Amino acid sequence: MEESAEQVQRCAEMLCMHHMLKEALSVIGNINKATISTTTWSVDNSRLQVLRVLAGRRSHHSCQCVTEGRVPGPR
């Protein structure tokens, strides 16, 4: 069973694409190996610290109301 001319063309294009992609991955790998990153990124977590403080105040307020015999109402 012979392949049609279209199938042969498609196969040749796929094989060419395979070789081009393989070469591109090789180049990317070489660049990745040659690139040295010494940059350290600092994270600004001040927002998280403020949220922790606020959460602590809310829980303290709720406990204080219960110990004084009051039930905290809806806010």
HTML snippet that shows the backbone in 3Dmol.js (N, CA, C, O; Angstrom):
<script src="https://3Dmol.org/build/3Dmol-min.js"></script>
<div id="view" style="width:600px;height:400px;position:relative"></div>
<script>
const pdb = `
ATOM      1  N   MET A   1       0.850  -1.173   0.000  1.00  0.00           N
ATOM      2  CA  MET A   1       0.000   0.000   0.000  1.00  0.00           C
ATOM      3  C   MET A   1       0.899   1.240   0.000  1.00  0.00           C
ATOM      4  O   MET A   1       1.694   1.433   0.920  1.00  0.00           O
ATOM      5  N   GLU A   2       0.775   2.053  -1.002  1.00  0.00           N
ATOM      6  CA  GLU A   2       1.583   3.260  -1.131  1.00  0.00           C
ATOM      7  C   GLU A   2       0.875   4.451  -0.512  1.00  0.00           C
ATOM      8  O   GLU A   2      -0.353   4.523  -0.455  1.00  0.00           O
ATOM      9  N   GLU A   3       1.699   5.384  -0.050  1.00  0.00           N
ATOM     10  CA  GLU A   3       1.144   6.607   0.515  1.00  0.00           C
ATOM     11  C   GLU A   3       0.873   7.591  -0.613  1.00  0.00           C
ATOM     12  O   GLU A   3       1.574   7.616  -1.624  1.00  0.00           O
ATOM     13  N   SER A   4      -0.152   8.391  -0.416  1.00  0.00           N
ATOM     14  CA  SER A   4      -0.450   9.411  -1.418  1.00  0.00           C
ATOM     15  C   SER A   4       0.578  10.537  -1.316  1.00  0.00           C
ATOM     16  O   SER A   4       1.312  10.639  -0.333  1.00  0.00           O
ATOM     17  N   ALA A   5       0.615  11.363  -2.332  1.00  0.00           N
ATOM     18  CA  ALA A   5       1.555  12.479  -2.356  1.00  0.00           C
ATOM     19  C   ALA A   5       1.302  13.432  -1.186  1.00  0.00           C
ATOM     20  O   ALA A   5       2.239  14.002  -0.626  1.00  0.00           O
ATOM     21  N   GLU A   6       0.032  13.600  -0.824  1.00  0.00           N
ATOM     22  CA  GLU A   6      -0.318  14.477   0.305  1.00  0.00           C
ATOM     23  C   GLU A   6       0.205  13.901   1.614  1.00  0.00           C
ATOM     24  O   GLU A   6       0.707  14.633   2.467  1.00  0.00           O
ATOM     25  N   GLN A   7       0.084  12.577   1.770  1.00  0.00           N
ATOM     26  CA  GLN A   7       0.572  11.940   2.991  1.00  0.00           C
ATOM     27  C   GLN A   7       2.094  12.038   3.090  1.00  0.00           C
ATOM     28  O   GLN A   7       2.634  12.263   4.173  1.00  0.00           O
ATOM     29  N   VAL A   8       2.785  11.868   1.965  1.00  0.00           N
ATOM     30  CA  VAL A   8       4.240  11.984   1.945  1.00  0.00           C
ATOM     31  C   VAL A   8       4.646  13.404   2.313  1.00  0.00           C
ATOM     32  O   VAL A   8       5.568  13.611   3.103  1.00  0.00           O
ATOM     33  N   GLN A   9       3.953  14.380   1.737  1.00  0.00           N
ATOM     34  CA  GLN A   9       4.230  15.799   2.033  1.00  0.00           C
ATOM     35  C   GLN A   9       4.024  16.082   3.520  1.00  0.00           C
ATOM     36  O   GLN A   9       4.864  16.714   4.160  1.00  0.00           O
ATOM     37  N   ARG A  10       2.901  15.610   4.064  1.00  0.00           N
ATOM     38  CA  ARG A  10       2.582  15.836   5.482  1.00  0.00           C
ATOM     39  C   ARG A  10       3.635  15.178   6.370  1.00  0.00           C
ATOM     40  O   ARG A  10       4.069  15.774   7.356  1.00  0.00           O
ATOM     41  N   CYS A  11       4.041  13.980   6.039  1.00  0.00           N
ATOM     42  CA  CYS A  11       5.055  13.270   6.812  1.00  0.00           C
ATOM     43  C   CYS A  11       6.382  14.038   6.794  1.00  0.00           C
ATOM     44  O   CYS A  11       7.039  14.168   7.827  1.00  0.00           O
ATOM     45  N   ALA A  12       6.769  14.541   5.633  1.00  0.00           N
ATOM     46  CA  ALA A  12       8.011  15.297   5.510  1.00  0.00           C
ATOM     47  C   ALA A  12       7.942  16.580   6.336  1.00  0.00           C
ATOM     48  O   ALA A  12       8.924  16.961   6.973  1.00  0.00           O
ATOM     49  N   GLU A  13       6.784  17.251   6.327  1.00  0.00           N
ATOM     50  CA  GLU A  13       6.610  18.474   7.115  1.00  0.00           C
ATOM     51  C   GLU A  13       6.680  18.167   8.612  1.00  0.00           C
ATOM     52  O   GLU A  13       7.292  18.915   9.374  1.00  0.00           O
ATOM     53  N   MET A  14       6.059  17.079   9.026  1.00  0.00           N
ATOM     54  CA  MET A  14       6.072  16.691  10.441  1.00  0.00           C
ATOM     55  C   MET A  14       7.493  16.350  10.888  1.00  0.00           C
ATOM     56  O   MET A  14       7.903  16.732  11.984  1.00  0.00           O
ATOM     57  N   LEU A  15       8.238  15.646  10.062  1.00  0.00           N
ATOM     58  CA  LEU A  15       9.607  15.291  10.390  1.00  0.00           C
ATOM     59  C   LEU A  15      10.479  16.548  10.479  1.00  0.00           C
ATOM     60  O   LEU A  15      11.317  16.655  11.375  1.00  0.00           O
ATOM     61  N   CYS A  16      10.291  17.478   9.578  1.00  0.00           N
ATOM     62  CA  CYS A  16      11.018  18.747   9.602  1.00  0.00           C
ATOM     63  C   CYS A  16      10.674  19.526  10.875  1.00  0.00           C
ATOM     64  O   CYS A  16      11.562  20.072  11.528  1.00  0.00           O
ATOM     65  N   MET A  17       9.389  19.575  11.226  1.00  0.00           N
ATOM     66  CA  MET A  17       8.946  20.270  12.430  1.00  0.00           C
ATOM     67  C   MET A  17       9.559  19.612  13.670  1.00  0.00           C
ATOM     68  O   MET A  17       9.972  20.305  14.600  1.00  0.00           O
ATOM     69  N   HIS A  18       9.617  18.294  13.683  1.00  0.00           N
ATOM     70  CA  HIS A  18      10.201  17.566  14.805  1.00  0.00           C
ATOM     71  C   HIS A  18      11.654  17.966  14.999  1.00  0.00           C
ATOM     72  O   HIS A  18      12.077  18.236  16.123  1.00  0.00           O
ATOM     73  N   HIS A  19      12.417  18.007  13.924  1.00  0.00           N
ATOM     74  CA  HIS A  19      13.833  18.366  14.011  1.00  0.00           C
ATOM     75  C   HIS A  19      14.012  19.822  14.444  1.00  0.00           C
ATOM     76  O   HIS A  19      14.917  20.128  15.220  1.00  0.00           O
ATOM     77  N   MET A  20      13.162  20.717  13.952  1.00  0.00           N
ATOM     78  CA  MET A  20      13.257  22.130  14.343  1.00  0.00           C
ATOM     79  C   MET A  20      12.938  22.309  15.830  1.00  0.00           C
ATOM     80  O   MET A  20      13.618  23.060  16.529  1.00  0.00           O
ATOM     81  N   LEU A  21      11.906  21.619  16.305  1.00  0.00           N
ATOM     82  CA  LEU A  21      11.544  21.732  17.721  1.00  0.00           C
ATOM     83  C   LEU A  21      12.619  21.134  18.619  1.00  0.00           C
ATOM     84  O   LEU A  21      12.915  21.668  19.688  1.00  0.00           O
ATOM     85  N   LYS A  22      13.196  20.028  18.181  1.00  0.00           N
ATOM     86  CA  LYS A  22      14.267  19.396  18.937  1.00  0.00           C
ATOM     87  C   LYS A  22      15.467  20.347  19.051  1.00  0.00           C
ATOM     88  O   LYS A  22      16.070  20.458  20.118  1.00  0.00           O
ATOM     89  N   GLU A  23      15.805  21.017  17.975  1.00  0.00           N
ATOM     90  CA  GLU A  23      16.900  21.981  17.983  1.00  0.00           C
ATOM     91  C   GLU A  23      16.562  23.175  18.883  1.00  0.00           C
ATOM     92  O   GLU A  23      17.423  23.657  19.619  1.00  0.00           O
ATOM     93  N   ALA A  24      15.320  23.651  18.827  1.00  0.00           N
ATOM     94  CA  ALA A  24      14.899  24.776  19.664  1.00  0.00           C
ATOM     95  C   ALA A  24      14.998  24.412  21.146  1.00  0.00           C
ATOM     96  O   ALA A  24      15.456  25.222  21.951  1.00  0.00           O
ATOM     97  N   LEU A  25      14.577  23.211  21.507  1.00  0.00           N
ATOM     98  CA  LEU A  25      14.677  22.774  22.901  1.00  0.00           C
ATOM     99  C   LEU A  25      16.130  22.672  23.348  1.00  0.00           C
ATOM    100  O   LEU A  25      16.456  22.967  24.498  1.00  0.00           O
ATOM    101  N   SER A  26      16.991  22.256  22.443  1.00  0.00           N
ATOM    102  CA  SER A  26      18.415  22.177  22.755  1.00  0.00           C
ATOM    103  C   SER A  26      18.983  23.571  23.040  1.00  0.00           C
ATOM    104  O   SER A  26      19.748  23.749  23.988  1.00  0.00           O
ATOM    105  N   VAL A  27      18.611  24.549  22.223  1.00  0.00           N
ATOM    106  CA  VAL A  27      19.073  25.926  22.420  1.00  0.00           C
ATOM    107  C   VAL A  27      18.553  26.469  23.744  1.00  0.00           C
ATOM    108  O   VAL A  27      19.299  27.096  24.497  1.00  0.00           O
ATOM    109  N   ILE A  28      17.285  26.233  24.027  1.00  0.00           N
ATOM    110  CA  ILE A  28      16.691  26.706  25.287  1.00  0.00           C
ATOM    111  C   ILE A  28      17.406  26.066  26.474  1.00  0.00           C
ATOM    112  O   ILE A  28      17.686  26.733  27.470  1.00  0.00           O
ATOM    113  N   GLY A  29      17.698  24.782  26.365  1.00  0.00           N
ATOM    114  CA  GLY A  29      18.417  24.091  27.435  1.00  0.00           C
ATOM    115  C   GLY A  29      19.803  24.673  27.651  1.00  0.00           C
ATOM    116  O   GLY A  29      20.241  24.831  28.790  1.00  0.00           O
ATOM    117  N   ASN A  30      20.497  24.996  26.561  1.00  0.00           N
ATOM    118  CA  ASN A  30      21.831  25.587  26.677  1.00  0.00           C
ATOM    119  C   ASN A  30      21.773  26.960  27.334  1.00  0.00           C
ATOM    120  O   ASN A  30      22.624  27.293  28.159  1.00  0.00           O
ATOM    121  N   ILE A  31      20.778  27.750  26.972  1.00  0.00           N
ATOM    122  CA  ILE A  31      20.620  29.074  27.577  1.00  0.00           C
ATOM    123  C   ILE A  31      20.310  28.925  29.057  1.00  0.00           C
ATOM    124  O   ILE A  31      20.849  29.661  29.884  1.00  0.00           O
ATOM    125  N   ASN A  32      19.448  27.982  29.394  1.00  0.00           N
ATOM    126  CA  ASN A  32      19.070  27.760  30.783  1.00  0.00           C
ATOM    127  C   ASN A  32      20.284  27.352  31.615  1.00  0.00           C
ATOM    128  O   ASN A  32      20.435  27.806  32.749  1.00  0.00           O
ATOM    129  N   LYS A  33      21.144  26.505  31.066  1.00  0.00           N
ATOM    130  CA  LYS A  33      22.335  26.066  31.787  1.00  0.00           C
ATOM    131  C   LYS A  33      23.336  27.200  31.947  1.00  0.00           C
ATOM    132  O   LYS A  33      24.040  27.265  32.955  1.00  0.00           O
ATOM    133  N   ALA A  34      23.407  28.102  30.958  1.00  0.00           N
ATOM    134  CA  ALA A  34      24.379  29.178  30.976  1.00  0.00           C
ATOM    135  C   ALA A  34      23.915  30.375  31.803  1.00  0.00           C
ATOM    136  O   ALA A  34      24.733  31.220  32.167  1.00  0.00           O
ATOM    137  N   THR A  35      22.643  30.464  32.100  1.00  0.00           N
ATOM    138  CA  THR A  35      22.103  31.608  32.825  1.00  0.00           C
ATOM    139  C   THR A  35      22.217  31.352  34.323  1.00  0.00           C
ATOM    140  O   THR A  35      21.737  30.342  34.838  1.00  0.00           O
ATOM    141  N   ILE A  36      22.854  32.278  34.998  1.00  0.00           N
ATOM    142  CA  ILE A  36      22.995  32.171  36.451  1.00  0.00           C
ATOM    143  C   ILE A  36      22.237  33.337  37.053  1.00  0.00           C
ATOM    144  O   ILE A  36      22.510  34.498  36.747  1.00  0.00           O
ATOM    145  N   SER A  37      21.299  33.023  37.899  1.00  0.00           N
ATOM    146  CA  SER A  37      20.504  34.064  38.535  1.00  0.00           C
ATOM    147  C   SER A  37      20.932  34.187  39.985  1.00  0.00           C
ATOM    148  O   SER A  37      20.815  33.237  40.758  1.00  0.00           O
ATOM    149  N   THR A  38      21.428  35.355  40.349  1.00  0.00           N
ATOM    150  CA  THR A  38      21.824  35.599  41.733  1.00  0.00           C
ATOM    151  C   THR A  38      20.876  36.575  42.412  1.00  0.00           C
ATOM    152  O   THR A  38      21.082  36.946  43.567  1.00  0.00           O
ATOM    153  N   THR A  39      19.862  36.981  41.711  1.00  0.00           N
ATOM    154  CA  THR A  39      18.912  37.929  42.268  1.00  0.00           C
ATOM    155  C   THR A  39      18.022  37.214  43.277  1.00  0.00           C
ATOM    156  O   THR A  39      17.443  36.169  42.982  1.00  0.00           O
ATOM    157  N   THR A  40      17.924  37.780  44.441  1.00  0.00           N
ATOM    158  CA  THR A  40      16.986  37.257  45.432  1.00  0.00           C
ATOM    159  C   THR A  40      15.854  38.260  45.546  1.00  0.00           C
ATOM    160  O   THR A  40      16.083  39.460  45.698  1.00  0.00           O
ATOM    161  N   TRP A  41      14.680  37.775  45.474  1.00  0.00           N
ATOM    162  CA  TRP A  41      13.504  38.641  45.508  1.00  0.00           C
ATOM    163  C   TRP A  41      13.019  38.741  46.939  1.00  0.00           C
ATOM    164  O   TRP A  41      12.828  37.728  47.612  1.00  0.00           O
ATOM    165  N   SER A  42      12.823  39.956  47.398  1.00  0.00           N
ATOM    166  CA  SER A  42      12.274  40.144  48.730  1.00  0.00           C
ATOM    167  C   SER A  42      10.753  40.239  48.619  1.00  0.00           C
ATOM    168  O   SER A  42      10.208  40.747  47.639  1.00  0.00           O
ATOM    169  N   VAL A  43      10.113  39.748  49.623  1.00  0.00           N
ATOM    170  CA  VAL A  43       8.659  39.728  49.642  1.00  0.00           C
ATOM    171  C   VAL A  43       8.177  40.713  50.694  1.00  0.00           C
ATOM    172  O   VAL A  43       8.620  40.678  51.841  1.00  0.00           O
ATOM    173  N   ASP A  44       7.273  41.586  50.298  1.00  0.00           N
ATOM    174  CA  ASP A  44       6.694  42.539  51.234  1.00  0.00           C
ATOM    175  C   ASP A  44       5.495  41.876  51.906  1.00  0.00           C
ATOM    176  O   ASP A  44       4.426  41.753  51.307  1.00  0.00           O
ATOM    177  N   ASN A  45       5.683  41.453  53.152  1.00  0.00           N
ATOM    178  CA  ASN A  45       4.590  40.789  53.857  1.00  0.00           C
ATOM    179  C   ASN A  45       4.020  41.669  54.972  1.00  0.00           C
ATOM    180  O   ASN A  45       3.396  41.163  55.905  1.00  0.00           O
ATOM    181  N   SER A  46       4.232  42.981  54.878  1.00  0.00           N
ATOM    182  CA  SER A  46       3.718  43.890  55.901  1.00  0.00           C
ATOM    183  C   SER A  46       2.192  43.842  55.971  1.00  0.00           C
ATOM    184  O   SER A  46       1.610  44.011  57.042  1.00  0.00           O
ATOM    185  N   ARG A  47       1.557  43.614  54.842  1.00  0.00           N
ATOM    186  CA  ARG A  47       0.095  43.517  54.825  1.00  0.00           C
ATOM    187  C   ARG A  47      -0.360  42.330  55.674  1.00  0.00           C
ATOM    188  O   ARG A  47      -1.362  42.422  56.383  1.00  0.00           O
ATOM    189  N   LEU A  48       0.369  41.225  55.606  1.00  0.00           N
ATOM    190  CA  LEU A  48       0.018  40.055  56.393  1.00  0.00           C
ATOM    191  C   LEU A  48       0.184  40.318  57.880  1.00  0.00           C
ATOM    192  O   LEU A  48      -0.617  39.847  58.688  1.00  0.00           O
ATOM    193  N   GLN A  49       1.221  41.070  58.248  1.00  0.00           N
ATOM    194  CA  GLN A  49       1.433  41.388  59.655  1.00  0.00           C
ATOM    195  C   GLN A  49       0.300  42.249  60.191  1.00  0.00           C
ATOM    196  O   GLN A  49      -0.142  42.049  61.323  1.00  0.00           O
ATOM    197  N   VAL A  50      -0.180  43.206  59.398  1.00  0.00           N
ATOM    198  CA  VAL A  50      -1.299  44.050  59.805  1.00  0.00           C
ATOM    199  C   VAL A  50      -2.553  43.203  59.981  1.00  0.00           C
ATOM    200  O   VAL A  50      -3.307  43.397  60.934  1.00  0.00           O
ATOM    201  N   LEU A  51      -2.777  42.265  59.067  1.00  0.00           N
ATOM    202  CA  LEU A  51      -3.952  41.397  59.186  1.00  0.00           C
ATOM    203  C   LEU A  51      -3.869  40.536  60.447  1.00  0.00           C
ATOM    204  O   LEU A  51      -4.891  40.294  61.090  1.00  0.00           O
ATOM    205  N   ARG A  52      -2.683  40.073  60.808  1.00  0.00           N
ATOM    206  CA  ARG A  52      -2.532  39.266  62.025  1.00  0.00           C
ATOM    207  C   ARG A  52      -2.856  40.097  63.263  1.00  0.00           C
ATOM    208  O   ARG A  52      -3.508  39.617  64.190  1.00  0.00           O
ATOM    209  N   VAL A  53      -2.395  41.351  63.269  1.00  0.00           N
ATOM    210  CA  VAL A  53      -2.670  42.232  64.398  1.00  0.00           C
ATOM    211  C   VAL A  53      -4.171  42.471  64.514  1.00  0.00           C
ATOM    212  O   VAL A  53      -4.739  42.401  65.604  1.00  0.00           O
ATOM    213  N   LEU A  54      -4.807  42.754  63.379  1.00  0.00           N
ATOM    214  CA  LEU A  54      -6.258  42.988  63.399  1.00  0.00           C
ATOM    215  C   LEU A  54      -7.008  41.737  63.832  1.00  0.00           C
ATOM    216  O   LEU A  54      -7.975  41.834  64.588  1.00  0.00           O
ATOM    217  N   ALA A  55      -6.591  40.585  63.377  1.00  0.00           N
ATOM    218  CA  ALA A  55      -7.248  39.333  63.763  1.00  0.00           C
ATOM    219  C   ALA A  55      -7.073  39.097  65.256  1.00  0.00           C
ATOM    220  O   ALA A  55      -7.990  38.609  65.917  1.00  0.00           O
ATOM    221  N   GLY A  56      -5.922  39.432  65.787  1.00  0.00           N
ATOM    222  CA  GLY A  56      -5.677  39.280  67.225  1.00  0.00           C
ATOM    223  C   GLY A  56      -6.565  40.191  68.035  1.00  0.00           C
ATOM    224  O   GLY A  56      -7.071  39.796  69.085  1.00  0.00           O
ATOM    225  N   ARG A  57      -6.763  41.407  67.560  1.00  0.00           N
ATOM    226  CA  ARG A  57      -7.637  42.347  68.272  1.00  0.00           C
ATOM    227  C   ARG A  57      -9.076  41.864  68.266  1.00  0.00           C
ATOM    228  O   ARG A  57      -9.778  41.961  69.273  1.00  0.00           O
ATOM    229  N   ARG A  58      -9.514  41.340  67.117  1.00  0.00           N
ATOM    230  CA  ARG A  58     -10.896  40.855  67.033  1.00  0.00           C
ATOM    231  C   ARG A  58     -11.118  39.682  67.974  1.00  0.00           C
ATOM    232  O   ARG A  58     -12.141  39.625  68.658  1.00  0.00           O
ATOM    233  N   SER A  59     -10.184  38.752  68.020  1.00  0.00           N
ATOM    234  CA  SER A  59     -10.375  37.586  68.878  1.00  0.00           C
ATOM    235  C   SER A  59     -10.293  37.996  70.350  1.00  0.00           C
ATOM    236  O   SER A  59     -11.010  37.441  71.182  1.00  0.00           O
ATOM    237  N   HIS A  60      -9.427  38.963  70.683  1.00  0.00           N
ATOM    238  CA  HIS A  60      -9.329  39.441  72.053  1.00  0.00           C
ATOM    239  C   HIS A  60     -10.635  40.120  72.467  1.00  0.00           C
ATOM    240  O   HIS A  60     -11.112  39.905  73.581  1.00  0.00           O
ATOM    241  N   HIS A  61     -11.213  40.929  71.593  1.00  0.00           N
ATOM    242  CA  HIS A  61     -12.466  41.612  71.878  1.00  0.00           C
ATOM    243  C   HIS A  61     -13.580  40.601  72.129  1.00  0.00           C
ATOM    244  O   HIS A  61     -14.364  40.770  73.063  1.00  0.00           O
ATOM    245  N   SER A  62     -13.660  39.573  71.326  1.00  0.00           N
ATOM    246  CA  SER A  62     -14.707  38.562  71.501  1.00  0.00           C
ATOM    247  C   SER A  62     -14.546  37.848  72.821  1.00  0.00           C
ATOM    248  O   SER A  62     -15.539  37.597  73.504  1.00  0.00           O
ATOM    249  N   CYS A  63     -13.320  37.512  73.206  1.00  0.00           N
ATOM    250  CA  CYS A  63     -13.083  36.819  74.469  1.00  0.00           C
ATOM    251  C   CYS A  63     -13.427  37.710  75.650  1.00  0.00           C
ATOM    252  O   CYS A  63     -13.984  37.248  76.645  1.00  0.00           O
ATOM    253  N   GLN A  64     -13.095  38.985  75.537  1.00  0.00           N
ATOM    254  CA  GLN A  64     -13.363  39.919  76.619  1.00  0.00           C
ATOM    255  C   GLN A  64     -14.864  40.034  76.866  1.00  0.00           C
ATOM    256  O   GLN A  64     -15.292  40.079  78.020  1.00  0.00           O
ATOM    257  N   CYS A  65     -15.674  40.084  75.803  1.00  0.00           N
ATOM    258  CA  CYS A  65     -17.124  40.199  75.960  1.00  0.00           C
ATOM    259  C   CYS A  65     -17.692  38.965  76.642  1.00  0.00           C
ATOM    260  O   CYS A  65     -18.577  39.079  77.490  1.00  0.00           O
ATOM    261  N   VAL A  66     -17.206  37.818  76.292  1.00  0.00           N
ATOM    262  CA  VAL A  66     -17.723  36.571  76.868  1.00  0.00           C
ATOM    263  C   VAL A  66     -17.355  36.493  78.334  1.00  0.00           C
ATOM    264  O   VAL A  66     -18.172  36.070  79.152  1.00  0.00           O
ATOM    265  N   THR A  67     -16.125  36.897  78.689  1.00  0.00           N
ATOM    266  CA  THR A  67     -15.710  36.819  80.099  1.00  0.00           C
ATOM    267  C   THR A  67     -16.459  37.828  80.960  1.00  0.00           C
ATOM    268  O   THR A  67     -16.592  37.628  82.167  1.00  0.00           O
ATOM    269  N   GLU A  68     -16.954  38.915  80.355  1.00  0.00           N
ATOM    270  CA  GLU A  68     -17.710  39.900  81.116  1.00  0.00           C
ATOM    271  C   GLU A  68     -19.195  39.555  81.193  1.00  0.00           C
ATOM    272  O   GLU A  68     -19.977  40.311  81.770  1.00  0.00           O
ATOM    273  N   GLY A  69     -19.589  38.418  80.617  1.00  0.00           N
ATOM    274  CA  GLY A  69     -20.976  38.000  80.670  1.00  0.00           C
ATOM    275  C   GLY A  69     -21.810  38.511  79.522  1.00  0.00           C
ATOM    276  O   GLY A  69     -23.018  38.280  79.497  1.00  0.00           O
ATOM    277  N   ARG A  70     -21.210  39.197  78.573  1.00  0.00           N
ATOM    278  CA  ARG A  70     -21.918  39.695  77.407  1.00  0.00           C
ATOM    279  C   ARG A  70     -21.636  38.787  76.234  1.00  0.00           C
ATOM    280  O   ARG A  70     -20.525  38.278  76.089  1.00  0.00           O
ATOM    281  N   VAL A  71     -22.623  38.585  75.407  1.00  0.00           N
ATOM    282  CA  VAL A  71     -22.442  37.810  74.179  1.00  0.00           C
ATOM    283  C   VAL A  71     -22.190  38.791  73.065  1.00  0.00           C
ATOM    284  O   VAL A  71     -22.962  39.734  72.892  1.00  0.00           O
ATOM    285  N   PRO A  72     -21.117  38.594  72.294  1.00  0.00           N
ATOM    286  CA  PRO A  72     -20.854  39.524  71.190  1.00  0.00           C
ATOM    287  C   PRO A  72     -21.973  39.497  70.162  1.00  0.00           C
ATOM    288  O   PRO A  72     -22.421  38.432  69.738  1.00  0.00           O
ATOM    289  N   GLY A  73     -22.413  40.674  69.771  1.00  0.00           N
ATOM    290  CA  GLY A  73     -23.477  40.787  68.769  1.00  0.00           C
ATOM    291  C   GLY A  73     -22.922  40.841  67.366  1.00  0.00           C
ATOM    292  O   GLY A  73     -21.705  40.864  67.178  1.00  0.00           O
ATOM    293  N   PRO A  74     -23.801  40.862  66.374  1.00  0.00           N
ATOM    294  CA  PRO A  74     -23.339  40.933  64.999  1.00  0.00           C
ATOM    295  C   PRO A  74     -22.694  42.282  64.721  1.00  0.00           C
ATOM    296  O   PRO A  74     -23.046  43.296  65.323  1.00  0.00           O
ATOM    297  N   ARG A  75     -21.761  42.270  63.813  1.00  0.00           N
ATOM    298  CA  ARG A  75     -21.058  43.519  63.463  1.00  0.00           C
ATOM    299  C   ARG A  75     -21.543  44.037  62.155  1.00  0.00           C
ATOM    300  O   ARG A  75     -21.074  45.076  61.690  1.00  0.00           O
TER     301      ARG A  75
END
`;
const viewer = $3Dmol.createViewer("view");
viewer.addModel(pdb, "pdb");
viewer.setStyle({}, {cartoon: {color: "spectrum"}});
viewer.zoomTo();
viewer.render();
</script>
